[in-house]
Amino acid sequence: MSTSSPSSASLPSAQPLPQSHSYDDAQRPQHTEEEEQSRLLNTPPPKNCCNYYVASFFLACVAAGLICTWQLLPAEDLAKTYLPKFDAPENPYTGPEAGMVGGEGYGNGTMGGGSGGMTDDLFGNVDMTTTTENEAPGTVVPSFMTCPSSSDNNQQCCNGSPANCPLPLDEMMFGMVHNAMSSEEGDFIIGYNHYYGLEKALVAGYRGINLDVCSCGGVLQFCHNVCDLGERMPNEVFTNTLQFLNDYPSEVLVLLFEASSEQGPISWSYLYSEMANVDGFTDLLYVHTEGQAWPTMGELVSSNKRIIVFYFNGGSCDNDVCPSEFHPWFTYAAETQFESASLNDLQDYEYSCQVTRGPGSTSDEKTQQASFLVVNNFVTPPDPDAAAVANSKDFLANRLAECANLSGKRPNFVYLDFWSEGVTAELVQYANAQYAEELSSGQ
């Protein structure tokens, strides 16, 4: 009887793996050290397909592809689509700029001068020939903003016209340059709101400047939510603004600052110190006392307090006490819908004229309690073609009239993008002259 395993007979015997060469140590060829080094040195390196010519060709193809993509695809629209988006500011705000329902800041219903509706032919008689089309925007003061020459040196002029001087600030109308720091000329990369800088907007007749304040690496800048995609430095802006006011001592400006806190906290005290670093700037700041009537334009010019500062959207102040020259915007201002995606949205007056922030934004408030009515007249994202229509005579006249009739209050600020498109500054000046004439005639 065999003692081997039953399965052992069925297993094939192991075969050695074939080898191309099989040497034992005695058979292995022997080389001296000199022969081995010579062999290694004379062995050609493996071929590499990535040489200078191939690399140059590859880079040229990449460059050509990028150029074609930029020219043929809507690169800016794609960038706007995929850049980070930020939530709209909450309403009501929790900071002091929110005001208090029924508080003194609402003027107890007596400070909102210019209440009531407006006729549809608000700008029916405006002379459109005063705009000089052959000159680059913002290079020459337009005739409608030029104070008349007169032998009577006692004649006062305010914001380009003697007719504006008797009007209280809360009965004036201003063109407000939305996100004024953001311009193509100012090297903002994408999503800019204007072609030209804010300094040229001042020359062109705009007397309201809105600036977003950012903290980029702990340094205050004027940017639009995102650092490094474009910025203006406060010292430069304040220096240039002061120079403009010194050159034109009859002009009154409204500066509106919005805190963009996504990149870091905003200190209004810090911003005030930036103003103070420009010699003479803070001397021009007006201080308003809540509950009192707003001064006339003539009084502001005579006292040389020709800069009115407002702020909103949060921010903080040293020891919770803000500079007296800084006024909380939504204590005084009622603002219409600021999220309109198209011209159709702007023409949907029930939607776009609805007050969403400030007095009148809740059921227990009235828009007439506000000192100012702000009409937003731009689309998001910024669109120069839409702005050309929105800033045109007929579109803007109808919109202001509709918003005034729905709110029961005359507009004071017209927010706009691409200020160089359309005729907003001229229409605003005409509206002020028309309103001053109505007041003087007792209508």
VOGU-3710 file (C-alpha; in Angstrom, 3 decimals, decimal comma):
1> mstsspssas> 0,000/0,000/0,000  1,524/3,270/-1,076  2,109/5,915/1,561  2,048/8,814/-0,886  -0,851/11,276/-0,913  -3,627/10,350/-3,323  -3,315/13,688/-5,085  0,423/13,779/-5,369  0,466/11,729/-8,548  -1,822/14,208/-10,290
11> lpsaqplpqs> 0,365/17,258/-9,641  2,724/18,113/-12,523  6,333/18,427/-11,673  7,523/22,030/-11,335  9,312/23,433/-14,388  11,910/26,172/-14,146  10,925/29,555/-15,703  12,767/30,225/-18,908  15,540/32,790/-18,631  17,193/34,690/-21,387
21> hsyddaqrpq> 20,548/34,323/-19,723  21,579/32,104/-16,900  24,995/32,521/-15,441  26,554/31,362/-12,310  29,161/33,600/-10,772  31,929/31,687/-12,449  30,375/32,118/-15,888  29,302/35,842/-15,488  31,491/38,092/-17,651  33,906/40,133/-15,598
31> hteeeeqsrl> 34,671/43,793/-16,322  37,255/46,001/-14,827  36,140/49,271/-13,212  37,600/51,246/-16,128  35,698/49,091/-18,646  32,401/49,537/-16,739  32,766/53,338/-16,598  33,609/53,423/-20,306  30,535/51,340/-21,108  28,238/53,636/-19,103
41> lntpppkncc> 29,679/56,798/-20,603  29,339/55,522/-24,159  25,789/54,285/-23,726  23,440/56,808/-25,421  20,656/58,188/-23,147  17,070/57,215/-23,846  15,394/59,443/-26,388  13,169/62,276/-24,971  10,445/63,609/-27,223  10,112/66,849/-25,188
51> nyyvasffla> 12,823/69,010/-26,689  13,007/72,797/-27,149  11,096/72,789/-30,429  8,282/70,586/-29,119  7,914/72,707/-25,965  7,786/75,927/-28,000  5,129/74,488/-30,283  3,054/73,348/-27,295  3,188/76,782/-25,612  2,230/78,477/-28,874
61> cvaaglictw> -0,813/76,209/-29,174  -1,873/76,990/-25,592  -1,539/80,746/-26,187  -3,544/80,533/-29,403  -6,243/78,538/-27,638  -6,530/81,117/-24,845  -6,786/83,970/-27,335  -9,508/82,178/-29,313  -11,414/81,394/-26,119  -11,263/85,022/-24,980
71> qllpaedlak> -12,422/86,336/-28,349  -15,107/83,786/-29,188  -16,627/82,953/-25,794  -18,355/85,389/-23,387  -15,451/85,178/-20,943  -16,595/88,088/-18,804  -20,083/86,676/-18,453  -18,629/83,298/-17,515  -16,429/84,931/-14,911  -19,397/86,787/-13,442
81> tylpkfdape> -21,324/83,548/-13,314  -18,708/81,549/-11,493  -17,185/84,172/-9,232  -18,297/83,947/-5,597  -21,636/85,623/-5,005  -22,555/87,435/-1,830  -25,909/87,549/-0,138  -27,835/90,801/-0,250  -27,707/92,885/2,936  -30,308/91,951/5,489
91> npytgpeagm> -33,232/94,227/6,172  -33,740/95,611/8,707  -30,137/96,170/9,692  -28,979/95,581/13,230  -26,551/98,501/13,301  -27,356/102,119/14,194  -27,893/102,980/10,536  -31,184/101,072/10,654  -32,815/103,898/12,618  -35,796/103,413/14,903
101> vggegygngt> -39,426/103,333/13,871  -40,957/106,672/14,695  -37,648/108,039/15,971  -36,316/111,521/15,489  -34,401/110,453/12,414  -37,641/110,127/10,507  -38,291/113,793/11,015  -41,719/113,196/12,536  -43,127/113,491/9,064  -41,942/117,064/8,616
111> mgggsggmtd> -38,503/116,732/7,036  -39,360/114,951/3,815  -39,797/118,023/1,682  -41,045/117,573/-1,843  -43,744/115,075/-0,940  -46,334/114,188/-3,494  -46,414/112,850/-7,019  -44,833/114,004/-10,239  -46,269/114,447/-13,675  -45,322/112,094/-16,491
121> dlfgnvdmtt> -43,934/115,007/-18,521  -41,417/115,807/-15,806  -38,682/116,430/-18,363  -40,881/117,368/-21,271  -39,190/120,709/-21,966  -35,565/119,843/-21,308  -33,251/121,188/-24,004  -31,207/118,157/-25,042  -28,931/120,287/-27,239  -26,917/121,404/-24,209
131> tteneapgtv> -24,987/118,129/-24,135  -21,767/118,276/-26,136  -21,396/114,905/-27,824  -18,010/115,567/-29,432  -16,129/115,776/-26,132  -14,967/112,803/-24,093  -17,149/112,268/-20,998  -15,954/114,063/-17,896  -13,313/116,214/-19,562  -15,252/119,494/-19,750
141> vpsfmtcpss> -17,911/120,865/-17,407  -21,183/120,726/-19,385  -23,101/123,930/-19,937  -26,042/122,792/-17,788  -23,668/122,602/-14,776  -21,949/125,928/-15,417  -22,839/128,829/-13,144  -23,879/131,856/-15,213  -21,407/134,678/-15,520  -22,813/137,856/-14,033
151> sdnnqqccng> -21,653/141,326/-13,166  -23,568/140,904/-9,906  -20,947/139,244/-7,704  -23,541/138,745/-4,971  -25,517/136,235/-7,006  -25,073/132,844/-5,406  -24,799/129,654/-7,431  -25,256/126,102/-6,106  -24,470/122,918/-8,016  -24,397/124,673/-11,332
161> spancplpld> -27,459/126,896/-10,964  -28,665/129,817/-8,812  -32,116/128,170/-8,825  -30,803/125,373/-6,605  -29,675/127,620/-3,775  -33,097/128,104/-2,057  -33,813/124,341/-2,099  -33,263/122,427/1,150  -31,008/119,410/0,789  -33,978/117,051/1,189
171> emmfgmvhna> -35,773/118,756/-1,710  -32,856/118,493/-4,135  -32,380/115,683/-6,634  -28,938/114,137/-7,163  -27,511/111,695/-9,662  -25,813/109,067/-7,463  -22,951/107,148/-9,121  -23,416/103,545/-7,956  -20,167/101,786/-6,950  -18,269/104,806/-8,209
181> msseegdfii> -14,851/103,264/-7,492  -15,547/100,413/-9,951  -14,560/101,502/-13,458  -12,819/100,097/-16,486  -10,592/103,154/-16,492  -9,671/102,387/-12,873  -8,438/98,891/-13,832  -11,250/96,935/-12,251  -10,886/93,550/-13,913  -14,467/92,339/-14,393
191> gynhyyglek> -17,960/93,412/-13,511  -17,108/97,125/-13,429  -20,022/99,550/-13,077  -18,635/102,399/-15,172  -16,312/103,081/-18,063  -14,730/106,159/-16,472  -13,523/107,111/-13,005  -15,445/109,016/-10,360  -13,360/112,155/-10,831  -14,693/112,494/-14,366
201> alvagyrgin> -18,213/111,852/-13,081  -17,837/114,921/-10,849  -16,804/117,038/-13,816  -19,745/115,653/-15,823  -22,231/116,924/-13,230  -22,828/114,074/-10,780  -22,970/115,186/-7,163  -23,665/111,867/-5,439  -20,851/109,331/-5,048  -21,425/105,825/-3,648
211> ldvcscggvl> -18,345/103,831/-2,549  -17,993/100,307/-1,160  -15,499/100,108/1,705  -13,437/96,907/2,066  -10,743/95,765/4,477  -8,055/94,036/2,413  -5,306/92,648/4,602  -6,298/95,116/7,305  -6,055/98,093/4,920  -9,187/100,076/4,026
221> qfchnvcdlg> -9,820/100,263/0,289  -12,710/101,031/-1,991  -13,449/97,725/-3,732  -16,484/95,663/-4,711  -16,663/92,742/-2,258  -13,521/91,025/-3,579  -9,980/92,243/-2,984  -7,420/92,141/-5,812  -10,007/92,472/-8,599  -9,810/96,250/-8,497
231> ermpnevftn> -9,506/98,910/-5,820  -9,185/102,651/-5,178  -7,276/103,965/-2,197  -9,121/106,400/0,116  -6,305/108,946/0,255  -6,254/109,304/-3,522  -10,043/109,575/-3,784  -10,331/112,115/-0,966  -7,428/114,168/-2,320  -8,957/114,348/-5,791
241> tlqflndyps> -12,424/115,108/-4,402  -11,055/117,958/-2,310  -9,249/119,357/-5,323  -12,513/119,348/-7,275  -14,353/121,172/-4,480  -11,577/123,734/-4,198  -11,751/124,317/-7,948  -15,563/124,651/-7,834  -16,528/126,357/-4,532  -20,251/126,399/-5,400
251> evlvllfeas> -20,638/122,601/-5,474  -22,144/120,356/-2,768  -21,417/116,608/-2,701  -23,113/113,656/-1,035  -20,785/110,741/-0,204  -22,468/107,425/0,577  -20,297/104,629/1,998  -21,363/100,982/2,088  -19,528/98,499/4,315  -18,406/95,365/2,450
261> seqgpiswsy> -17,411/93,204/5,399  -16,749/89,936/3,543  -12,978/90,431/3,692  -12,800/91,907/7,191  -14,486/94,308/9,629  -15,053/97,919/8,594  -14,319/100,778/10,982  -15,935/104,122/10,188  -13,565/105,758/12,645  -10,681/104,432/10,534
271> lysemanvdg> -12,286/105,846/7,377  -12,675/109,226/9,099  -8,974/109,173/9,965  -8,251/108,616/6,260  -10,257/111,770/5,540  -8,371/113,672/8,245  -5,078/112,721/6,590  -6,058/114,913/3,639  -5,494/118,449/4,844  -8,713/120,467/4,670
281> ftdllyvhte> -11,073/117,623/3,818  -12,819/117,249/7,181  -13,291/121,031/7,373  -15,913/120,666/4,640  -17,969/117,953/6,383  -21,499/118,880/7,434  -22,941/117,684/10,767  -26,707/117,175/10,918  -28,759/117,050/14,099  -31,624/114,575/14,026
291> gqawptmgel> -35,042/116,181/14,147  -33,888/119,475/12,679  -34,644/120,723/9,190  -31,996/120,192/6,546  -30,124/123,322/5,426  -30,622/124,848/2,017  -28,040/124,392/-0,669  -27,193/128,078/-0,329  -26,550/127,692/3,382  -24,233/124,750/2,764
301> vssnkriivf> -22,276/126,752/0,192  -22,096/129,876/2,372  -20,865/127,928/5,415  -18,471/125,893/3,233  -19,890/122,653/4,642  -20,198/121,095/1,230  -19,709/117,378/1,904  -22,544/115,349/3,440  -21,503/111,834/4,507  -23,797/108,825/4,988
311> yfnggscdnd> -22,992/105,173/5,724  -24,854/101,841/5,804  -24,628/98,054/5,802  -22,966/97,626/9,163  -19,490/98,664/10,132  -18,424/99,779/13,598  -17,010/102,805/15,359  -14,528/103,287/18,163  -16,285/102,843/21,513  -19,556/102,536/19,557
321> vcpsefhpwf> -19,495/106,272/18,889  -19,287/107,196/15,227  -17,908/110,512/13,985  -20,611/113,156/14,193  -20,063/113,870/10,496  -21,161/110,321/9,592  -24,934/109,925/9,284  -26,763/106,548/9,236  -28,287/106,320/5,764  -31,451/104,355/6,436
331> tyaaetqfes> -32,387/106,576/9,320  -33,061/109,225/6,684  -33,463/107,464/3,334  -36,154/105,205/1,882  -34,793/103,098/-0,964  -36,559/101,260/-3,766  -35,863/97,680/-4,849  -32,140/97,215/-5,554  -32,271/93,767/-7,193  -33,411/94,188/-10,778
341> aslndlqdye> -32,024/91,780/-13,357  -33,349/93,465/-16,496  -35,003/96,533/-17,962  -38,296/94,681/-17,740  -37,793/94,439/-13,975  -37,185/98,178/-13,793  -40,356/98,817/-15,778  -42,370/96,590/-13,472  -43,068/99,556/-11,237  -45,052/97,667/-8,628
351> yscqvtrgpg> -41,873/95,649/-8,049  -39,042/98,081/-8,755  -40,576/101,132/-7,045  -41,389/99,234/-3,885  -39,508/100,616/-0,880  -37,433/97,770/0,541  -35,104/99,591/2,942  -35,509/102,519/5,296  -38,763/104,258/6,299  -41,680/102,748/4,405
361> stsdektqqa> -40,140/99,281/4,079  -42,497/97,830/6,712  -46,260/98,077/7,122  -46,088/100,392/10,132  -43,924/102,996/8,385  -44,577/105,589/5,731  -42,165/106,573/2,996  -43,163/110,209/3,477  -41,477/110,064/6,896  -38,095/109,736/5,200
371> sflvvnnfvt> -35,956/112,744/4,364  -34,906/111,224/1,048  -36,349/108,845/-1,533  -33,731/106,808/-3,409  -34,665/105,327/-6,782  -32,378/102,529/-7,932  -32,082/102,690/-11,710  -29,601/99,953/-12,631  -29,584/96,233/-13,373  -27,468/93,476/-11,843
381> ppdpdaaava> -24,962/92,427/-13,082  -23,841/95,750/-14,573  -24,815/96,068/-18,232  -23,784/99,098/-20,306  -26,440/98,447/-22,947  -29,173/98,338/-20,312  -27,717/101,456/-18,684  -27,879/103,369/-21,972  -31,632/102,740/-22,013  -32,235/103,211/-18,285
391> nskdflanrl> -30,344/106,524/-18,319  -32,215/107,864/-21,347  -34,679/110,723/-21,123  -37,947/108,864/-21,684  -37,126/105,787/-19,613  -35,859/107,780/-16,626  -38,648/110,361/-16,749  -41,322/107,658/-16,699  -39,576/105,721/-13,962  -39,145/108,691/-11,628
401> aecanlsgkr> -42,742/109,755/-12,160  -44,082/106,247/-11,471  -41,975/105,768/-8,327  -42,952/109,201/-7,061  -46,665/108,543/-7,586  -46,499/105,099/-5,942  -44,557/106,328/-2,913  -46,150/109,743/-2,596  -42,730/111,380/-2,438  -40,475/113,178/-4,900
411> pnfvyldfws> -37,222/111,277/-5,588  -34,004/112,762/-4,214  -31,367/110,334/-5,449  -31,141/108,439/-8,723  -28,723/105,514/-8,441  -27,164/104,629/-11,797  -24,468/102,574/-13,500  -22,380/103,697/-16,495  -22,881/107,369/-15,808  -21,351/108,289/-19,194
421> egvtaelvqy> -24,301/106,614/-20,959  -27,527/108,581/-21,272  -28,444/111,990/-19,900  -29,149/111,483/-16,178  -27,090/114,440/-14,913  -28,825/116,835/-17,280  -32,299/115,534/-16,484  -31,648/115,829/-12,746  -30,523/119,424/-13,162  -33,621/120,226/-15,183
431> anaqyaeels> -35,867/118,589/-12,581  -34,338/120,737/-9,842  -34,855/123,904/-11,886  -38,446/122,941/-12,600  -39,156/122,202/-8,941  -37,544/125,464/-7,791  -39,710/127,363/-10,257  -42,839/125,644/-8,949  -41,942/126,567/-5,377  -41,205/130,186/-6,221
441> sgq> -44,508/130,542/-8,083  -46,438/128,950/-5,226  -47,667/125,935/-7,248
//
